[in-house]
C-alpha cells in the first residue's frame, strides 16, 4: 500500500493532464480522472483513511486538495458505524467530521475559494439539512466558476432541496 500511495502522491499533481469527466470544463489538480478514480477506489472499499493519508501529505504542496481531504474525512464517517459493528472490540474513533470542517475552514481562511471546496461544504451542509446555508455556498461556487456545469448542477440540487422549483426553472 505504501508504494501505491507514494506513487499517487507523485502523480496526482499531474492528474489534470489526463483530462476530466465531460461535465468538467477545465481539468484541475482535484477535478480529473485520476483523482476521481482514487476517490472512487478508496470510497467504495471503505478505506477513506488511506485517501486521507494521501491528501494530508499532498496538502502543503497542493492546497487545492483540501476539498479531497475533507471529502475523505466525511467518507470515513459513513463507514464508522459499520466498522464498529464488525469489530469485536471497541475502536476509538475520532470525530472525522470535525476534522473535515477544520480542513475546510483552514482552506477558506487561506483564501482558497475553489468551487470544489465549496461543493464539499455544500454537500456536507445538505447532509445536515442546512439548505439555506448550502444555497449561499452553491451561489458562491457558481460565481467562482460560472463556466463549470457542476456548479450550476449543485445550485439546482439545493433549490430542489428547498422546494424552490421556480428558481430551478429559471436556471434551465
N, C-alpha and C positions, 0 to 999 in steps of 0.2 A: 504494500500500500504506500509506503514512504516514497518509493521510486516514482509511482504514478502521480502522487501529489507534487513531488518536486518537478516532474515533467510538466504538469499542468501549471504550476507556478511560473515556469519559464515561458510557456506558450500562451497563456491567457492574455497577456498584454498585446499579443499579436493576433488575437482571435478575430478582430474586426476584418482582417484580410480575407477570411474565408466566407464573408458575407453574412446575411441575416435572413430571418423569415420575411416573407413577402410584405407583411404589414409594417415592417420597419423600413423607413426611408433611408436612414443613414446608419450603417453598422458602426457600433462603438465598442469599447472595451467590455462593456457589460451587456450589450444587445447584439449578440451574434450567435452563429450556430454552435460554436464551441462552448460558450457559457450556458446556452440553452441545454446542450447535451449533458454538461456537468451537473447542472441543477436537476435535470430530469433523472439522471442516474442516481445521484445521492438522495434525492427526494423520494423517488419511487421505492428505493430499497430501504428507506427509513434510517439512512446513515447521514443525516444532515450535519452531525458533529464533524465528520470528515470535511464536508464542504466548508463549514465554518472555520475549521483549522486552516484550510487552503486560503480562504479570503482574508483571514486575520493576518496571514503572512504577506499577502499582497497589498493590504490597505495602506501601509506607509508609502509605497511607490505609486499606487494607483488609487487615489481617493474615491474614484467612481465606484469601486467595488463595494462601497459601504452598503449600497442597495442589495447586493447579493449576500453580503454578510448578514444583514438584518433579516432577509428572506430565509436564510439558513437557520438562524436562531428561531424564527417563528415556526419554521418547519419542524424543528426539534420538539416544539410544544405539542404538535399534532400527534406525535408518536409516544410522548411521555406516558399517557395512561395505559397504552398497550404494553409498553416496556415494564411498567410497574406490575401489571397483571401477570406477565410472563416470568418475571424474576421471582426466584424462591426466597430471596432475602431483600431487605429494604435497600433501595438505591437512593442516595441523597441527590435530588435534582435541584439545581439552582434555577430560579425563575428566568428562563431564556427570553421570555417576552420583555422583561425588564432590560436585559442586555440589548435586545433589538431596538427598543425605544432609545436607549442611551446611544447606540451607534447612529441611529437616525438623527437624534438631537445634535450630537457632536458634528456630524457631517453637515447639517444645516447651519450650525454656528460657524463652520469653516467656509461658508458661502457656496456650498455645493448644491445648487438648485437644479440638479438634473431631473428630468422627467421620470427616470427610472426610480430614483429615490422617492419622489413624490408619489409614484404609483404604489410603492411598497407601503408607504404611510397610509395612503388612501385605502388600500386593501385591508390593512390592519384595522383602521377605523370602521370600515364597513363590517368587518367580522365582529366588532364590538357594538354594532348598532348605532354608531355615531355618524349618521348620514349627513347632517349639516356640516360637520367638520370635514368630512370626506369631500363634500361638494366644494368647499373652499380650496382644498388641495388639488382636486381634479381640474378646477378652473386655472389654478396656478400652473399645472402641468401643461395645459393647452397653451397658455401664454408663453411658457418656456420652450415648447416645441410644437408650434402650430401645424407644421407640415407632417407630423407623425400621426398616422391613423390611430395608433393605440391610445394616444392622449384623448382623442375625441371619443373613442370607444369607452374609456373609463368614465368620462363625463356623462355619456349616455347611460351607462350602468348605474351611476349614482342617481341620476334623475329618475330612472325607473325604480330604484330603491325608495326614493322619496314619493313616488306616485305622481311625479310632475311630467305627465305624458305630453302635455302641450310643448314643454321645453324640448322634449325628445324629438317631437315633430319638427321643431324649428332647426334643430341640429342637422336633420336629414336634408 
